[in-house]
Every structure is written in C-alpha cells, then in structure tokens.
Amino acid sequence: MFQETMSRIVSIPRASLIADRSRYLPIALLATLVTCTVFLPGCSSAEDKVYKAFRCAKVASLLGKDAAAKRAMATVTIEMEKLSTSTGPTYLGIRMNERFQDDVPLYRYGPRAQAEILTKAFESSECQKYYK
C-alpha cells in the first residue's frame, strides 16, 4: 500500500504539484490574515489604552496638575503592569514618550502655542474621563 502511494506521488508531473500548491495559497493567506487580525489588536489595544492615559497624564503634569496626572495613570495600572512584564518598564516608558512626542510635537511651537495645545488636550473629553 505504501509503495503504491509513493509510486503515484513520484509519477505525478511536477507542474501538477505546483498547481496544487497554488490552489491552497489563498487559503493560507486568509488564515494568516485572520490570525493577525484576531491576535495583534489585543496587544496593540492594551498599549493604546495605556498610551491614552499616559498622554493625558503627561499633559496634566506639564500643566502642573500632578493630582490629575496620578489619577489618569491609576486607571491603567493593571494594563501597564502587564505590558511592563512583557517589554520591560524602561522600554515601555521610552515607547510612551516617543509616541507622545510624535503625537504632540511641542518642540515645534513657542511657549504660548504649547500652553494652548496642552490646555486643549487637558480639557478634551477623552482626558477628562481619566481625571475623574
């Protein structure tokens, strides 16, 4: 039985094997796409949640409102601990600061514009929910 199967496989033309593989390629791509969409957002959503709280905390801190900054970070303590254990607290802090500088490029503006940008961010509805 095994020898019959092997002789059939060996006798199949090479072009036929390639055609069979290409038939399964779309299925493999679809499986990869589904895997990425299911598992990757879980990771990024936790980091995004921590970053949003971090951004609001940083804005509050830069405006001298330290109590609001502490409340904002307290809302994501569990997520932050999980991310810290997988990436390390130093890397997480560096990553959050880099995202903040990309998101809020204060260095491009003068003191008055910086104050306006920070105040607008502090008063946003997104940040206000973290300060409560």
N, C-alpha and C positions, 0 to 999 in steps of 0.2 A: 504494500500500500504506500509506504513512504517513498519507495523508489519510483512508483508510478507518478506520484505527485511531483517529485523532484524532476523527473523527465519532462513532465508537462511545463513546469516553470522554466526549465532550461530551453525548451523548444519554442517558447513564446518569443516572437521577434522583439528586439529592443525598443523599437518605435511604439509598440503596444504598451510596454511598461511605462514609458514616458507619458503616453496619453492617459493611462490610468492615474498616474500621479497628478497630472494637471487637473484631472476631474475633481480630485479631493482638495486642491489648493484653496478654492473659495471657502470650503468648509473650515479648513484650518485657519484662514484669515478671520472668518466670522467668530470662531472660537476664541481667537486671540483678542479680538475687539471686545467681545463680551467679558472676557476675563479682566481686561484693562478697565472697562467701564464699571465693573462691579467692585473691584478691589482698590483701585487707585483713588477714587474720590473719598473713600473712608480715611485714607491717610491725609490727603490734602485738606479735607474739610476740618479735621481736628487742628491742623496747623493754621488754617484760615481763621477758625474761631479764636484761637489763641492770639493770632496776629491782630484781629479786630480789637480785642480787648487791650492788647499791648499798645496799639496805635492810640486808642483813646486815653490810656494811662499815660503815655508819653506826652500827649498834647496837654493833659491836665498838669503833669509835672512841669512842663516847660512854662505853663502859665502860673506856676506856684500853688497849684491846688493839689497838694500831696494827699489829702484825705480821699479825694475823688479818684486819684490815681490808684491808691491802695484798694479801694472798693472795686475798681474796674478789673484789676488783676486777680482779686479774690474770686471773681465769678468764673474764672477758668483754671483754677488751681489743679483740679484733677487732670484735665487735658494737658496742662503744662507739665505735670509730673510724668505722665505717660510719654510725652514727646521727649522730655529730658532724659529718660532712661534709655530710649532708643537712639537718640542722637548725641546726647551729652548736653549739659546745661550751658557750657561755653558756646558750643556751636549754635544752639538754639538762640541764645542772646545775640550772637553775631548775625544770624539769619534774620531775626526780627528787626534789628537795627538797619540792616541793608534794605529790607523791604520798606521800612519807614522812610528812609532817605530817597528811595525810588518813588514812593507814593506821595510823599510830601517833601519836595526838594526846596527846603527853606533857604539853603545857601544861595539860591538864585535871586532872592529878594532882599530888600532893605528891611530895617527894623520895623517900620510901620506896616509894610505889607506882611511881614512874618506874623506880627501880632494879629492882624485881620484874619489871616489864614488859620492861625491857631484858635482864635475865638470862634470863628465859623465852624471849625471842626468840633470844638468843645461843645458848642450849642446844638450840634446836629442831633437828630432824633436817635441815630444809631449809637452815639456815645452816651447820650442821656440815659439810655436803658442800662448801661454798665455802671453809671454813677449812683444808681438807686440802691 
